[in-house]
Structures are given as C-alpha cells and as structure tokens.
Amino acid sequence: MASGIEKTRLGNSDLEVSRIGLGCMSLSGVYGASDDEASIALIHFAIEQGVTLFDTADMYGWGHNETLVGRAVAGKRDRVVIASKFGQTKRPDGGNGVDGRPEYVIAACDASLKRLGVETIDLYYQHRVDPNVPIEETIGAMASLITAGKVRALGLSEAHPETIRRAHKVHPITALQSEYSLLYRVEAEEALQTTRELGISFVPYAPLGRSILTGKVETPADIPEGDGRRRHPRFSEVNLATNATLAKRISGFAAEKNCTPAQLALAWLLAQGTDIVPIPGTKRPERLRENLGALNVKLTPDEVARISAAIPPGAAAGTRYPEQQMGAMYR
C-alpha cells in the first residue's frame, strides 16, 4: 500500500496528503481506554502504509493527543502532515466552551507547538466558530501565525458557508473539516458547494458514522462502557435501530464490490471528488488496513448514485451530538 497510495493536494496549498488520513482522537480515551504505546505503534504502522495526514486537536484529551502524536512522529517529521485544531475550551462546569479571540489563537498555537514538539503545524483549524468574535478577527490572528512561520495553512471546522466565505476573504482557507458520511451529509453537502467554489478541500471526520456504517454496531450493547458514543443521540436504542437498518442497505453493494461495508462507505466518499480526504479514526492496525483498502474500491457514477439513494440525505435518526453541543455546530 505504501508505494502506491493515492495522494491529493489540499486546497490551494502546497500540502500533498494521502487520500485517506488518520483521525487520532480515539487514541486519547474518547472511545474507552487507550494505550499510549499501542497508539504510537499504530501511527508508525500508518506511516509505513503510506498515510501522511494525521489529525489531532488541543482538546483531544486536553493536550494528551497532541503530546502523543508528537512522540509518534518524532524522527519522521518529513513523512507526515500534521493537522491540529484550537478553539474549544474546558469550562469550570466540565462542559465545552469556545474561544476565538486573537490573543487566544496565538497562545493556543504556541501551546500546541510545544506539545507536538515541532516548529510548524502544517494545517491549523479553528475547531469551533466563536459567535462572540468576528471570524475576520480570528482568521487575522491565524494568518499572523503563517507570517511567523508557526503554521503553513489554515482550516475551519464545522463552519457555515457564509462564515467560510468571510474567512476566505481575510486569508485563503485550505480545508474545511466537518462530519460527512452517507448517514450525515445534509450540512456537509451544502458546505461542499461553497468549498468547491472557493477551491477549499473537504476533510470528513466520522466518515463511518462513528462506526454505524461498518455494520457491526446494531444495539447500544455493542458500545462499550466508558465509550463517549453512549452520549450521542444517534446511539440511543430507538435511533440506533433506525440507523443500523439504514446501514444494512449498503451491505449488498459491498458484497457486489467484494469489500466490507466500511470500505464501501469510504469509497463512496472518495468518489465524490479528489478534494475529499476522509480521516477515519481507529485504535487497531487491522481496522486501519481495512480502511485503506477503500482506496482500491472504484465506484462508477451509477454505483455512486445507487448507494446515495439507498441512504438518502436526512434519513439518519438522532442528532450528531448531544443537544448542548449542537449549538456550536455549523455556524
């Protein structure tokens, strides 16, 4: 896989990445216990397979994930593109806040650079848009990081099309990272119209519907205790029953293509265009190898249309996040 893995360029930047990256959030206990040494071994395995894009954030484990990724890529910096995110904060009550103030942008980046152990972050995203700070001010501060040599390219996460346009006028945006999958794609496909108009790449997180599209999660009992997915409405008993039924609709297509449902779901995303770079997360090498196998599943336009029709936009049950977090999405 390493020698022939497909690559693409992110937006109008000079960042060339593998068509499938690795989302590293799950390596910091979000989906149950994680093991640092096993996680570092996974990242090393991914690099050997040809994966070049590694996605982290300062709020994943509140610093733990960046430190972990930094340890893993030490001595391999020239083989990886590091993407990180800032902007989510921990409130005194334990909930998530958001901060897009220019002074916070600078401080957050410096802290991330220290944890990662690098001089430059390749792609730096605003994790959530701060409604109390004009996006122009936040992007202006982010642009100053490029001038200072601390960042190479800018991104936004879960931003509304109008916000993307305003941001792009201040400084070119290289990538938008938002949830995008066969199950959850209404907002993503709306934003995609804008990113394509502006030459911005789209980096889908949770491209497998947080495991639902693998066909291996059918009841809440399939989610381990301590796994953060148990808080998500999509995994409530009633909603998951609906979503699992939807996921089963693509199993026949997967059989036709001699691949797994997960590979088919990723292949469907890849078939949307070379500006799409999914970042599925996993803690296991075998799952990573399976995900990369999607690069070998080629879909015709007719097959893409049939798969799209099998799980139409808006069919999924349950919101993407708990109610209190949904207010920070797509703004």
C-alpha positions as a LaTeX table, in Angstrom:
\begin{tabular}{lrrr}
\hline
Residue & $x$ (\AA) & $y$ (\AA) & $z$ (\AA) \\
\hline
Met1 & 0.00 & 0.00 & 0.00 \\
Ala2 & 2.78 & 2.42 & 0.90 \\
Ser3 & 4.33 & 2.66 & $-2.56$ \\
Gly4 & 1.12 & 3.26 & $-4.47$ \\
Ile5 & $-1.17$ & 5.05 & $-2.04$ \\
Glu6 & $-3.17$ & 7.75 & $-3.77$ \\
Lys7 & $-2.39$ & 11.37 & $-2.88$ \\
Thr8 & $-4.03$ & 14.73 & $-3.39$ \\
Arg9 & $-3.25$ & 18.38 & $-2.74$ \\
Leu10 & $-5.14$ & 20.24 & $-0.02$ \\
Gly11 & $-6.87$ & 23.31 & $-1.41$ \\
Asn12 & $-4.51$ & 25.81 & $-2.99$ \\
Ser13 & $-1.71$ & 24.97 & $-0.55$ \\
Asp14 & 1.47 & 23.02 & $-1.17$ \\
Leu15 & 0.36 & 20.27 & 1.23 \\
Glu16 & 0.15 & 16.90 & $-0.53$ \\
Val17 & $-1.53$ & 14.19 & 1.54 \\
Ser18 & $-2.75$ & 10.62 & 1.29 \\
Arg19 & $-6.38$ & 10.39 & 0.13 \\
Ile20 & $-7.22$ & 8.80 & 3.49 \\
Gly21 & $-5.73$ & 10.22 & 6.68 \\
Leu22 & $-5.87$ & 9.13 & 10.30 \\
Gly23 & $-8.07$ & 10.85 & 12.85 \\
Cys24 & $-6.23$ & 10.49 & 16.15 \\
Met25 & $-8.96$ & 11.46 & 18.64 \\
Ser26 & $-9.75$ & 7.87 & 19.61 \\
Leu27 & $-6.17$ & 7.45 & 20.86 \\
Ser28 & $-6.96$ & 9.62 & 23.89 \\
Gly29 & $-9.68$ & 7.67 & 25.66 \\
Val30 & $-12.70$ & 9.14 & 23.90 \\
Tyr31 & $-13.96$ & 5.69 & 22.90 \\
Gly32 & $-12.90$ & 3.87 & 26.02 \\
Ala33 & $-9.44$ & 3.08 & 27.37 \\
Ser34 & $-6.44$ & 3.63 & 25.15 \\
Asp35 & $-2.79$ & 2.62 & 25.41 \\
Asp36 & $-0.09$ & 5.13 & 24.51 \\
Glu37 & 2.49 & 2.61 & 23.33 \\
Ala38 & $-0.07$ & 0.80 & 21.20 \\
Ser39 & $-1.22$ & 4.16 & 19.81 \\
Ile40 & 2.31 & 5.16 & 18.86 \\
Ala41 & 2.78 & 1.78 & 17.20 \\
Leu42 & $-0.47$ & 2.38 & 15.27 \\
Ile43 & 0.76 & 5.75 & 13.99 \\
His44 & 4.06 & 4.17 & 12.96 \\
Phe45 & 2.13 & 1.43 & 11.16 \\
Ala46 & 0.03 & 4.07 & 9.39 \\
Ile47 & 3.14 & 5.89 & 8.22 \\
Glu48 & 4.60 & 2.65 & 6.87 \\
Gln49 & 1.34 & 2.05 & 4.99 \\
Gly50 & 1.70 & 5.43 & 3.30 \\
Val51 & $-0.66$ & 7.54 & 5.39 \\
Thr52 & 0.67 & 11.09 & 5.60 \\
Leu53 & $-2.17$ & 13.15 & 7.15 \\
Phe54 & $-2.54$ & 12.90 & 10.93 \\
Asp55 & $-5.30$ & 14.89 & 12.60 \\
Thr56 & $-5.27$ & 15.94 & 16.23 \\
Ala57 & $-6.56$ & 18.82 & 18.41 \\
Asp58 & $-5.66$ & 20.51 & 21.65 \\
Met59 & $-8.94$ & 19.40 & 23.24 \\
Tyr60 & $-8.47$ & 15.69 & 22.49 \\
Gly61 & $-7.53$ & 14.51 & 25.95 \\
Trp62 & $-6.89$ & 18.18 & 26.72 \\
Gly63 & $-3.33$ & 18.07 & 25.43 \\
His64 & $-2.72$ & 14.34 & 25.67 \\
Asn65 & $-3.39$ & 13.66 & 21.99 \\
Glu66 & $-1.02$ & 16.29 & 20.67 \\
Thr67 & 1.71 & 15.07 & 23.01 \\
Leu68 & 1.10 & 11.50 & 21.84 \\
Val69 & 1.18 & 12.43 & 18.16 \\
Gly70 & 4.33 & 14.44 & 18.77 \\
Arg71 & 6.05 & 11.43 & 20.31 \\
Ala72 & 4.92 & 9.22 & 17.44 \\
Val73 & 6.16 & 11.44 & 14.62 \\
Ala74 & 9.48 & 12.33 & 16.25 \\
Gly75 & 12.18 & 11.43 & 13.73 \\
Lys76 & 9.55 & 11.03 & 11.00 \\
Arg77 & 8.53 & 14.68 & 10.57 \\
Asp78 & 9.41 & 14.79 & 6.88 \\
Arg79 & 6.96 & 11.94 & 6.20 \\
Val80 & 3.86 & 13.43 & 7.81 \\
Val81 & 1.45 & 16.34 & 7.53 \\
Ile82 & 0.25 & 17.38 & 10.98 \\
Ala83 & $-3.18$ & 18.97 & 11.34 \\
Ser84 & $-4.32$ & 20.31 & 14.68 \\
Lys85 & $-7.18$ & 22.41 & 15.96 \\
Phe86 & $-7.79$ & 25.07 & 18.61 \\
Gly87 & $-10.79$ & 26.92 & 19.96 \\
Gln88 & $-12.61$ & 24.50 & 22.24 \\
Thr89 & $-12.07$ & 25.16 & 25.93 \\
Lys90 & $-13.00$ & 23.37 & 29.13 \\
Arg91 & $-15.47$ & 25.33 & 31.24 \\
Pro92 & $-15.46$ & 25.15 & 35.07 \\
Asp93 & $-18.62$ & 23.03 & 34.93 \\
Gly94 & $-16.83$ & 20.48 & 32.74 \\
Gly95 & $-18.63$ & 21.45 & 29.55 \\
Asn96 & $-17.01$ & 22.72 & 26.37 \\
Gly97 & $-16.61$ & 26.41 & 25.72 \\
Val98 & $-15.21$ & 28.17 & 22.65 \\
Asp99 & $-12.64$ & 30.95 & 22.29 \\
Gly100 & $-11.75$ & 32.68 & 19.04 \\
Arg101 & $-10.11$ & 35.80 & 20.45 \\
Pro102 & $-6.89$ & 36.77 & 18.63 \\
Glu103 & $-4.79$ & 36.60 & 21.77 \\
Tyr104 & $-6.12$ & 33.11 & 22.49 \\
Val105 & $-5.30$ & 31.98 & 18.94 \\
Ile106 & $-1.64$ & 32.87 & 19.44 \\
Ala107 & $-1.39$ & 31.31 & 22.91 \\
Ala108 & $-3.15$ & 28.13 & 21.83 \\
Cys109 & $-0.84$ & 27.67 & 18.87 \\
Asp110 & 2.27 & 28.13 & 20.98 \\
Ala111 & 0.99 & 25.54 & 23.45 \\
Ser112 & 0.21 & 23.08 & 20.65 \\
Leu113 & 3.64 & 23.51 & 19.08 \\
Lys114 & 5.25 & 22.74 & 22.42 \\
Arg115 & 3.15 & 19.60 & 22.98 \\
Leu116 & 3.72 & 18.39 & 19.43 \\
Gly117 & 7.44 & 19.09 & 19.65 \\
Val118 & 7.52 & 20.72 & 16.21 \\
Glu119 & 8.36 & 24.15 & 14.86 \\
Thr120 & 5.42 & 24.35 & 12.46 \\
Ile121 & 1.88 & 22.95 & 12.30 \\
Asp122 & 1.06 & 22.12 & 8.69 \\
Leu123 & $-2.69$ & 22.71 & 8.86 \\
Tyr124 & $-4.24$ & 24.68 & 11.72 \\
Tyr125 & $-8.02$ & 24.68 & 12.13 \\
Gln126 & $-10.39$ & 26.72 & 14.22 \\
His127 & $-12.20$ & 23.81 & 15.88 \\
Arg128 & $-15.46$ & 25.64 & 16.53 \\
Val129 & $-16.50$ & 29.11 & 15.42 \\
Asp130 & $-16.81$ & 31.60 & 18.28 \\
Pro131 & $-20.08$ & 33.54 & 17.84 \\
Asn132 & $-18.79$ & 36.31 & 20.09 \\
Val133 & $-15.71$ & 37.08 & 17.97 \\
Pro134 & $-15.95$ & 38.17 & 14.31 \\
Ile135 & $-14.46$ & 35.46 & 12.15 \\
Glu136 & $-12.35$ & 38.12 & 10.47 \\
Glu137 & $-10.52$ & 38.78 & 13.74 \\
Thr138 & $-9.88$ & 35.11 & 14.41 \\
Ile139 & $-8.62$ & 34.43 & 10.89 \\
Gly140 & $-6.48$ & 37.54 & 11.02 \\
Ala141 & $-4.70$ & 36.16 & 14.07 \\
Met142 & $-4.38$ & 32.74 & 12.43 \\
Ala143 & $-2.88$ & 34.37 & 9.35 \\
Ser144 & $-0.26$ & 36.03 & 11.54 \\
Leu145 & 0.85 & 32.55 & 12.57 \\
Ile146 & 1.72 & 31.84 & 8.94 \\
Thr147 & 3.75 & 35.03 & 8.76 \\
Ala148 & 5.55 & 33.96 & 11.94 \\
Gly149 & 6.35 & 30.54 & 10.42 \\
Lys150 & 4.34 & 28.66 & 13.04 \\
Val151 & 1.63 & 27.42 & 10.65 \\
Arg152 & 1.61 & 26.55 & 6.95 \\
Ala153 & $-2.10$ & 26.58 & 6.09 \\
Leu154 & $-5.44$ & 27.47 & 7.67 \\
Gly155 & $-8.63$ & 25.49 & 8.13 \\
Leu156 & $-12.08$ & 25.74 & 9.65 \\
Ser157 & $-14.18$ & 23.06 & 11.31 \\
Glu158 & $-17.99$ & 22.87 & 11.35 \\
Ala159 & $-18.30$ & 26.30 & 9.76 \\
His160 & $-21.36$ & 27.60 & 7.92 \\
Pro161 & $-20.89$ & 28.51 & 4.22 \\
Glu162 & $-21.28$ & 32.23 & 4.93 \\
Thr163 & $-18.61$ & 32.00 & 7.64 \\
Ile164 & $-16.31$ & 30.20 & 5.23 \\
Arg165 & $-16.73$ & 32.97 & 2.66 \\
Arg166 & $-15.99$ & 35.71 & 5.17 \\
Ala167 & $-12.94$ & 33.87 & 6.46 \\
His168 & $-11.62$ & 33.18 & 2.96 \\
Lys169 & $-11.68$ & 36.91 & 2.16 \\
Val170 & $-9.24$ & 37.54 & 5.02 \\
His171 & $-6.86$ & 34.70 & 4.19 \\
Pro172 & $-7.19$ & 31.66 & 1.89 \\
Ile173 & $-8.73$ & 28.71 & 3.71 \\
Thr174 & $-7.13$ & 25.41 & 2.73 \\
Ala175 & $-9.57$ & 22.90 & 4.23 \\
Leu176 & $-12.92$ & 22.57 & 5.92 \\
Gln177 & $-13.25$ & 19.71 & 8.41 \\
Ser178 & $-16.80$ & 18.65 & 9.20 \\
Glu179 & $-18.73$ & 15.44 & 9.74 \\
Tyr180 & $-19.60$ & 13.90 & 6.40 \\
Ser181 & $-20.77$ & 10.38 & 5.66 \\
Leu182 & $-23.58$ & 8.51 & 3.96 \\
Leu183 & $-25.55$ & 8.87 & 7.19 \\
Tyr184 & $-24.88$ & 12.52 & 7.99 \\
Arg185 & $-24.41$ & 14.69 & 4.94 \\
Val186 & $-27.09$ & 17.38 & 4.62 \\
Glu187 & $-24.97$ & 20.21 & 6.04 \\
Ala188 & $-21.76$ & 18.79 & 4.56 \\
Glu189 & $-23.13$ & 18.71 & 1.04 \\
Glu190 & $-24.40$ & 22.26 & 1.41 \\
Ala191 & $-20.97$ & 23.42 & 2.61 \\
Leu192 & $-19.29$ & 21.44 & $-0.17$ \\
Gln193 & $-20.85$ & 23.71 & $-2.78$ \\
Thr194 & $-19.04$ & 26.65 & $-1.19$ \\
Thr195 & $-15.71$ & 24.91 & $-0.62$ \\
Arg196 & $-15.59$ & 23.82 & $-4.26$ \\
Glu197 & $-16.39$ & 27.29 & $-5.49$ \\
Leu198 & $-13.50$ & 28.65 & $-3.40$ \\
Gly199 & $-11.01$ & 25.84 & $-4.07$ \\
Ile200 & $-11.08$ & 24.52 & $-0.49$ \\
Ser201 & $-10.61$ & 20.82 & 0.31 \\
Phe202 & $-13.13$ & 18.98 & 2.47 \\
Val203 & $-11.86$ & 16.71 & 5.25 \\
Pro204 & $-14.69$ & 14.48 & 6.52 \\
Tyr205 & $-14.43$ & 13.31 & 10.11 \\
Ala206 & $-16.61$ & 10.44 & 11.37 \\
Pro207 & $-16.83$ & 9.17 & 7.76 \\
Leu208 & $-18.22$ & 5.86 & 9.02 \\
Gly209 & $-20.96$ & 7.47 & 11.10 \\
Arg210 & $-18.89$ & 6.78 & 14.25 \\
Ser211 & $-18.91$ & 3.04 & 13.37 \\
Ile212 & $-22.58$ & 2.62 & 12.39 \\
Leu213 & $-21.70$ & 2.25 & 8.70 \\
Thr214 & $-19.38$ & $-0.67$ & 9.45 \\
Gly215 & $-22.49$ & $-2.78$ & 10.08 \\
Lys216 & $-21.03$ & $-4.01$ & 13.36 \\
Val217 & $-22.94$ & $-1.74$ & 15.73 \\
Glu218 & $-26.63$ & $-2.57$ & 15.92 \\
Thr219 & $-27.67$ & $-2.04$ & 19.55 \\
Pro220 & $-26.40$ & 0.15 & 22.43 \\
Ala221 & $-24.94$ & $-3.02$ & 23.95 \\
Asp222 & $-22.38$ & $-3.02$ & 21.12 \\
Ile223 & $-20.91$ & 0.20 & 22.55 \\
Pro224 & $-18.53$ & $-0.50$ & 25.47 \\
Glu225 & $-18.97$ & 1.14 & 28.86 \\
Gly226 & $-16.96$ & 4.33 & 29.10 \\
Asp227 & $-17.24$ & 4.94 & 25.36 \\
Gly228 & $-18.18$ & 8.55 & 24.57 \\
Arg229 & $-20.56$ & 7.45 & 21.83 \\
Arg230 & $-23.06$ & 6.42 & 24.51 \\
Arg231 & $-23.83$ & 10.13 & 24.98 \\
His232 & $-24.72$ & 10.65 & 21.33 \\
Pro233 & $-28.42$ & 10.64 & 20.38 \\
Arg234 & $-27.66$ & 8.59 & 17.28 \\
Phe235 & $-26.79$ & 5.66 & 19.58 \\
Ser236 & $-29.95$ & 5.69 & 21.68 \\
Glu237 & $-31.87$ & 2.44 & 21.39 \\
Val238 & $-34.59$ & 3.77 & 19.09 \\
Asn239 & $-32.32$ & 5.90 & 16.92 \\
Leu240 & $-29.66$ & 3.24 & 16.57 \\
Ala241 & $-32.26$ & 0.72 & 15.45 \\
Thr242 & $-33.14$ & 3.06 & 12.58 \\
Asn243 & $-29.54$ & 3.86 & 11.74 \\
Ala244 & $-28.43$ & 0.23 & 11.81 \\
Thr245 & $-31.25$ & $-0.62$ & 9.43 \\
Leu246 & $-30.06$ & 2.12 & 7.08 \\
Ala247 & $-26.50$ & 0.81 & 7.28 \\
Lys248 & $-27.65$ & $-2.65$ & 6.26 \\
Arg249 & $-28.87$ & $-1.20$ & 2.98 \\
Ile250 & $-25.30$ & $-0.91$ & 1.72 \\
Ser251 & $-24.24$ & $-4.44$ & 2.64 \\
Gly252 & $-25.47$ & $-5.73$ & $-0.70$ \\
Phe253 & $-23.45$ & $-3.14$ & $-2.57$ \\
Ala254 & $-20.40$ & $-4.13$ & $-0.53$ \\
Ala255 & $-20.90$ & $-7.76$ & $-1.49$ \\
Glu256 & $-21.14$ & $-6.76$ & $-5.16$ \\
Lys257 & $-17.82$ & $-4.91$ & $-4.90$ \\
Asn258 & $-16.19$ & $-7.68$ & $-2.83$ \\
Cys259 & $-15.39$ & $-5.29$ & 0.00 \\
Thr260 & $-16.56$ & $-4.56$ & 3.54 \\
Pro261 & $-19.38$ & $-2.10$ & 4.29 \\
Ala262 & $-16.80$ & 0.25 & 5.85 \\
Gln263 & $-14.71$ & 0.19 & 2.70 \\
Leu264 & $-17.79$ & 0.86 & 0.58 \\
Ala265 & $-18.78$ & 3.84 & 2.73 \\
Leu266 & $-15.29$ & 5.31 & 2.43 \\
Ala267 & $-15.13$ & 4.56 & $-1.30$ \\
Trp268 & $-18.42$ & 6.44 & $-1.72$ \\
Leu269 & $-16.86$ & 9.49 & $-0.08$ \\
Leu270 & $-13.68$ & 9.22 & $-2.14$ \\
Ala271 & $-15.78$ & 9.01 & $-5.30$ \\
Gln272 & $-17.28$ & 12.43 & $-4.56$ \\
Gly273 & $-14.03$ & 14.05 & $-5.76$ \\
Thr274 & $-10.31$ & 14.39 & $-5.20$ \\
Asp275 & $-10.98$ & 17.34 & $-2.90$ \\
Ile276 & $-12.40$ & 14.88 & $-0.33$ \\
Val277 & $-9.90$ & 13.49 & 2.23 \\
Pro278 & $-11.61$ & 11.34 & 4.91 \\
Ile279 & $-9.90$ & 10.86 & 8.27 \\
Pro280 & $-11.41$ & 7.74 & 9.84 \\
Gly281 & $-10.15$ & 7.03 & 13.34 \\
Thr282 & $-9.22$ & 3.69 & 14.84 \\
Lys283 & $-7.09$ & 2.17 & 17.57 \\
Arg284 & $-6.36$ & $-1.07$ & 15.72 \\
Pro285 & $-3.96$ & $-1.78$ & 12.84 \\
Glu286 & $-6.36$ & $-4.25$ & 11.24 \\
Arg287 & $-9.07$ & $-1.60$ & 11.03 \\
Leu288 & $-6.62$ & 0.91 & 9.59 \\
Arg289 & $-5.60$ & $-1.60$ & 6.94 \\
Glu290 & $-9.27$ & $-2.23$ & 6.18 \\
Asn291 & $-9.95$ & 1.49 & 5.83 \\
Leu292 & $-7.05$ & 1.96 & 3.44 \\
Gly293 & $-8.45$ & $-0.88$ & 1.38 \\
Ala294 & $-11.21$ & 1.52 & 0.33 \\
Leu295 & $-8.67$ & 3.13 & $-1.99$ \\
Asn296 & $-8.87$ & 0.01 & $-4.14$ \\
Val297 & $-12.68$ & 0.08 & $-4.38$ \\
Lys298 & $-13.60$ & 2.04 & $-7.50$ \\
Leu299 & $-17.22$ & 3.05 & $-7.98$ \\
Thr300 & $-18.89$ & 4.05 & $-11.23$ \\
Pro301 & $-21.14$ & 7.13 & $-11.30$ \\
Asp302 & $-24.15$ & 4.81 & $-11.47$ \\
Glu303 & $-22.99$ & 2.88 & $-8.42$ \\
Val304 & $-22.42$ & 6.12 & $-6.51$ \\
Ala305 & $-25.95$ & 7.25 & $-7.37$ \\
Arg306 & $-27.47$ & 3.93 & $-6.29$ \\
Ile307 & $-25.60$ & 3.97 & $-2.97$ \\
Ser308 & $-26.62$ & 7.58 & $-2.38$ \\
Ala309 & $-30.25$ & 6.71 & $-2.99$ \\
Ala310 & $-30.07$ & 3.75 & $-0.59$ \\
Ile311 & $-29.39$ & 6.11 & 2.33 \\
Pro312 & $-30.90$ & 9.43 & 1.27 \\
Pro313 & $-29.86$ & 12.74 & 2.86 \\
Gly314 & $-31.58$ & 13.34 & 6.20 \\
Ala315 & $-32.56$ & 9.70 & 6.74 \\
Ala316 & $-30.40$ & 9.22 & 9.86 \\
Ala317 & $-32.09$ & 9.31 & 13.27 \\
Gly318 & $-30.71$ & 11.38 & 16.14 \\
Thr319 & $-28.54$ & 14.47 & 16.10 \\
Arg320 & $-24.79$ & 14.31 & 15.57 \\
Tyr321 & $-24.02$ & 15.46 & 19.12 \\
Pro322 & $-25.91$ & 15.88 & 22.39 \\
Glu323 & $-28.24$ & 18.88 & 22.40 \\
Gln324 & $-25.94$ & 21.13 & 24.42 \\
Gln325 & $-23.16$ & 20.67 & 21.85 \\
Met326 & $-25.28$ & 21.09 & 18.74 \\
Gly327 & $-25.43$ & 24.85 & 19.24 \\
Ala328 & $-21.72$ & 25.09 & 18.42 \\
Met329 & $-22.11$ & 23.30 & 15.11 \\
Tyr330 & $-22.35$ & 24.76 & 11.61 \\
Arg331 & $-22.13$ & 28.44 & 12.45 \\
\hline
\end{tabular}
